[in-house]
Amino acid sequence: MTWHTIACVTDHIYCISEPFGAVEPRVGVETANMFLVLGQERAALIDSGMGIGDARSCVQEITPLPCTVLNTHYHWDHCGANAQFDRIGIHEVEADLLAKEQNLGWMRRAMRSPAARTVLPPGFDPDAYRVRPTRATRVLQDGDLVDLGGRVLQVLHTPGHSPGHVTYLDQEGGTLFTGDTAYLGPLFACFPGSDHLAFLDSVKRLAALPGVTAVCPGHNDVITEQGWLGELAECVEAAVAGKVSGQLRTDLFRGWEYRFGELSVWLPE
């Protein structure tokens, strides 16, 4: 199999995904997603994935437009290929974090497994894997607009999973790029730097947005079910308020997991 999978979401949005779950299934997600958004003059790559393989070549297969990476947040599986691009945007709170080395020893161990080696690109060396620190060329704030020429992305600060997490809204197209704030799978508000109360406020903010017809998340499938963001907010609120029972998990990550079918919410221990 090839490492990157490219799928057309609309005539101006492409999903470039990586098989995260085949490398480390314990995280509970199937893919790490990047979304390429095309304007008339420029393109934006929302997140750059795990940094395995040549993400830049994937972009160039789709468009010759100059491309800026817009990170939803600084975590390694969303900024892994940043160094392959010249222009990088991230929220001001995480600009310094983007420039620091991240500890990926646990992922290198996972990559050495026989199952992982069957899906990793030929010649890939797990022991040499790292995510190169990069520096932002544009520091973003809540409410900023990214003009791609005929298409504008609005920056929404949605902290909780991480302090500078942002969501990008294509209001004209009704598309929301949610990173790790909203996807169908385990949602983590239990990491160092997470804030579960801020996470609740963020998902409520997203649920209140009018006209959203597609959620393009950092992991797993695109969601087009109407009202799903409202259901997500209800689940997170129930977990935070202690209205449902949770399970203490200590295997890969530490935290209380509250399950709602395919969705789960992880809160601090």
N, C-alpha and C positions, 0 to 999 in steps of 0.2 A: 504494500500500500504506500501511497505518497503521504508525506508528513502533513502538508497543508491541503485542506479541502476548500474549494471556492464555490460559493452558491450565490446566485442572483436573488436578492430579496425584492427589489423593485428595479425600475430601469436606471436608477441612480444610486442604489445602495447594494453593496456586495458584502457577504459574510465570508471571512477567511478564518477557518477554524483549525485547531490542533487537537489531537486525541489525548487530552490530559488524562482521562480516566484509564486509558490503556497503560499509562506509565505509573500512576499512583492512584489506584482505585479507592483507597481508604478516604480520600477527600470527599468523594461522593458526587463529583461532577464528571460529565462525559467529555466535554470540550472546553477549551479556552478560545474565546471568540475575539476577532478583530472585525470592525466594520468600516469599509471604505465608502465614503460619501462623496459623490461627484457633484461639483458645481460647474458653471460654464467656464470658469477661469482657473479654479484651484480644486484640489481634492483634500479631504481630511481622512486620516486613518485613526479611528477611535480605538485606542489601545494598540499595542504592538505585540502582544502575546508573550510566549515563553522564551523567545529568542533562540529557538531551535530551527534550523533551516533558514532559507533566504526569504524573509517577508517582503523585502524591497522588490525582489523579482516578481513576486506574486502581484504586487501593486502595479508594476510596470507592464505586466501581462494584460491588465485591465484598462489602464489609462496612461497617456503620456503627460497628464497634467502634473504640475508641481504639487507635492504632497507634504502636508504637515501632520505629525503625530499629535493627537489630542488624548492625553492620558486621562482616564477616569480617576486613577489614583496610582500611587507609587509602588504597589506590591509587584513582586518579580514577574508574576504570570500575566501582568498587564503592561509592563514596560520592557520586556525582555529583549525586543529588537529595536529599541529606541536608537541605539548607536548606529543603526543602518540608515538613519535619516538625519537630515541637516536641521530641520525645524521641529521643535518639540514644545507643546504647551501643557501646563499642569497648574492646578490651583496653588495660590501663593503659600498656603500652609505647608505644602509638601514639596516645594521646589528644592529645599535643602536635603530632604530625605531622598529625592531622586538621585542626588549626587553621591550617595553613600553606598558602600558595598553591602549586599544583603547575604545573610547566612543561608546557603542552599545545600549544606551537607546532607540534610534529610532527603532532599530530592535527588542528589547524586547517588545516594544509597538505593533509592527506588529504581533509578535508571539502570542499575547493574543487574536487575532481575532478568531471568530469561524471557519472561513475558514482555517486559519493556523493550528489550533488545530486538524483539521481532517487529516492533513498530517504529523505532527510532531510525533516522536516516542512515544509510550505509556509511561506515567510517566514522560515525559519531562517537566521541570519547566521553563517557559520563564523568570521568575523573577530571577532565579539563573544563567541564561545564561551569559557567558563571554568567552573571548578568552584569555587563559593564556599566558602571555609574555614568550618568549623562547629566548635562545641564540644560535647563529650560531656556529656550529662546523667547518664549512668551509666558508670562506669569498671569494666570487668570483669576478673576474674582466673580462672585455671584452677580448675574445679570449681564455679563460681558456677551458680546455678539461676535461670532466668527463668520465673516462674509466670504463665501466661496464663489461669488459671482452668480446671481440668480437663485442662490440658496443660502440661507442663514441658519446657523446653529446658535442657540442660546445656552449659556452656561448656568446651570442650577447647582448651587452648593448643597450637597446632600450628605453631610457627615454622619458617622455612626459606625460603619464598617471600618473606616479610617478617618482621621480628622479632616483631611482635605479632599475627600471623595466628591466628585462632581458627576452630574448627569447632563447629557446634551440633548436639547430638544429641537427637533426640526418641526417647528409649529405648522408650517405650510403643508408639510407632508403627513403630519400627525404621528411622527415617529419619535420614540424616546429611547435613547441609548443609556442604559442604566448601570453598566458595569457590575459591581457586586452588591448594589443596593436592592436589586429586584431581579430574580430569576427563579425558575422552578427547580428547586433543589435545596441543599443546606445553605442557609444564610447565616453568615458568621458575624456576630456582634460581640465576640468574646476574646478577640485578640488583643495584645498590647497595643494601645492607641485607639481601641474601639470604645464606643460610648453607646450603650443600649438605649438610653433615653433619647439621645440625638438621632439614633437609628429610627426609632418610632416616629419622631417628628418628621424625618425625611420621607419615610414611606407614606405618611399621611399627606405630605406636600405633593408627592407624585400622584396619589390617588385623587387629589382635588383638581388636577390639571384637566382642562376641557379639551376635547377633540383628539385624544390619543387613541390611535387605532392599531398601533404596533409597538411592542416592547422588544427592543433588540438588546439582549442581556450579555454580560461578560462570560456567561457559561450557559451551556445547553441550548435549547431551541428558542427561536423567535416565538413570541406569544402574541396572538391576535384575538384572544378571547376577551370580549368586551366585559368590563367590570372586574377583571382580574386584579388590577391594582387595588381596588377597594377591598377585595377579599384578602389580599396580602396584608393590607393595613389592619384588618380585623384580626388576623392571625397573630401578627406581631404584638398588637395591643393585648390580646389575650395572654400571650406568653409573658410579657413585661408585667402585667397586672397580677400574674399568678392564678389566672382563672382556669388553667389546665395544668396537668401534672407533667413534669419533665423527668429526664433521666440524666444523671451525672455521667459524662463521658471522659475518659482519661487515656484512650488508646493512642490516637494521633494528636488530637487537640484536646485541651481541657475546657470544659464548660457544660452547662445544662442544655440539653437538647429537648426541644418541644416539637413534636411531630404533628403535622397536619396533612396526612396523605403523602403525596410526593414532595411536599414542602416541609422543611423543618427550620426552626429558628434557634440559634445557639446564643445563649446569654452567659455572662461571666459566672464563674464558680462562686 
